Amino acid sequence: MKKLMLIMLALAVLIAPVMALETLTKDNFDTPETQVTPEKDYYLPGDEITVTYKITPKTDDDMELIGGEKDNPRTYTFKTSLENTKWTIAINYYLGSWTEDFLNDDEVKIDVKYFYLDEQRKGVRSIEANMTGKVPSVTSRLETIDVINVSIEDAEEDALPPLQIKVVNTQKFGEDIQKVRADADSLKSDLEAAGVQYNQSDFDEIYSLLDDAQSLVSQGKYLEADEKITQAEEKLNEIAAQADKLKAETERDYVEDLLNKAYLNLSVTEIALNKVAESKNYSTYVETYAELKSQYDSLKSQFDDANQMITDKKYSEAYEKLKELRPQVEDLLSSIIELKTKIENEKPEEGGGLSLPTLQLSLPFHRSISLQGLLW
């Protein structure tokens, strides 16, 4: 029986659950001690730098928490964007330390173990990462990259802040300056082609910012140059956003004016038709008039839809729709005027004719329109 009890006790020890790790937060750590050598405002691809990142607990109690539990170490993962790296990671326990080297790794994992002395848990004094590596190339003109980013098992994501540096792509600075300038020129041409009024001073401001940026680049002041380019980009985006609205409204006003003229000329055509009711061409005129009136109603409905797009701030969609309507309304107005001219030049003839019912046309726009000056 005694032997059986000893076996059961041994089994209980073996299958005892591993103690769970307590979740860590940034409140369990002091601000990491960091150093980048050489220390500069920005770095270029290929620069070799040395980095130190030292993690320390905030209190004595945290010394015990930041490591693992008994038989359950806590994993720390160190990541970097640097290339050709050489790491040395040191874990400094309450007594003694453990050190390991890693070569050409962009991700390093270490297990921080439970530490106790005389059956008392003592924990970890610090975890220090030292690394050398080369700054990588970047695609944007200025990028912030992580030199060291630390994630911890069973810890909040922001428990430890990343160590970062700014990296400059010198070629992209010149390309971006040229692109913003070209985009500004293109937008001006687009506005002029659409008949939209704009403030030249807005574009002068963009060109001035780009000139300043070019000067700063030539002096190697890339951070200041980036600010100037960003300001120019934001100003251009602001003008472009307003331009979409102005283009849509300008096109709307033009098409609206054509529709007004089409409506008024239809009204005059109706009156003229009643005067040639005895003409042999009267039936043909009536059919043509009805077709044109139907076209007008369809185009007016589509115009109303486009106008609603402007109200809904869908400026680009409205502009494209109105641009599509423009030639159709121009052709309609031309056809109405052509029919009106034929009828006005028609000589009345004796004989019966069809009587045209009076059409009830209501003015489609909410503004006063004078007949004089709108009839072509």
Secondary structure, 3 states (H helix, E strand, C coil): CHHHHHHHHHHHHHCCCCCCCCCECHHHECCCEEEEECCCCCECCCCEEEEEEEECECCHHHHHHCCCECCECEEEEEECCCEEEEEEEEEEECCCEEEEEEECCCEEEEEECCCEECCEECCEEEEEEEEEEECCCCCCCEEEEEEEEEEECCECCCCCCCEEEEEECHHHHHHHHHHHHHHHHHHHHHHHHCCCCCCHHHHHHHHHHHHHHHHHHHCCCHHHHHHHHHHHHHHHHHHHHHHHHHHHHHHHHHHHHHHHHHHHHHHHHHHHHHHCCCCCCHHHHHHHHHHHHHHHHHHHHHHHHHHHHHHCCCHHHHHHHHHHHHHHHHHHHHHHHHHHHHHHCCCCCCCCCCCCCCCCCCCCCCCCCCCCCCCC
